[in-house]
Amino acid sequence: MCYNAFLSYPPPNKMRRLVLWEPVFMLDFMSSAGRLAVALDVPSAAEAIELAECLSGKVGVLKVGLELFCAEGPDIVREIQKFAPVFLDLKLHDIPTTVVRALNAVLGLNPLLVNVHALGGLNMMRKASELVKTHRQNGGRTHLLAVTILTSMDKLDLEQLNLMGEPSEMALRLACLAKSAGCDGVVCSAQESASLRTECGAEFLLLTPGIRPKGAETQDQVRVVTPIEALKAGSNWIVVGRPITHAPDPAAAAAAILSEMAGVDPR
Ligand code: C5P
């Protein structure tokens, strides 16, 4: 089954409506399913397409990350977009010119979301935001997120980098910087969603990985949150990888998470 993706843009909690068109099918960003992004962290196009096929129509966004993009290149984004809108999670972090040129190369794919590292600094994020805004003015649909502090990092990890303070404080600082640079939102831990929502406002997009259903293994994630807690805290999207993709039946694992999410009003 193939779905053409379409995104129109009123603000998020009123809300940005994500509608996937198919004659008999519609997924809305207001719905739980629309707010679930699944990380296709697999090494080959064949495995990614198999997962995309079985999750298509059941989840709102499919995430193509570094492993898959490095293995398969831009074609895999075109393929996956036949099944759902794509979050192209490249976490670009370089000097402004290089980031802008890399972004320019992938904006032609028109993914729903792309990202850069906020630690790349204000100037880099500003230049990236300008490019993405121009892309939208020309009819594109891509929105730019900045990664704050990885959900695999805790206070000790930050101290080892000589970054003192709580991860949550640093995430808040970086989110404010990203907003002032013109980014559309951030990638953060859902542990920080409530304070970032208050600080950055209703329009600012919050996408939160590090999600683990109750009782699931945390693997290398440290600052984990359950799907329902993330939505209650104000996350627009939750990103789930291994709890779905490593499950014997990924569609059933996604359905179980969706039933956990059902009935939560977006903040
Ligand atoms: O398997 P798991 O649910 O831990 O996957 C989380 C996904 O979200 C991975 O693809 C990872 O790269 C991504 N991610 C993250 N933390 C961030 C940003 C992205 O875990 N801060």
Residues whose N, C-alpha, C, O or C-beta is under 5 A from the ligand:
A	BS01	C5P	A39 D41 G65 I149 L150 T151 V187 P209 G210 I211 Q221 V239 V240 G241 R242
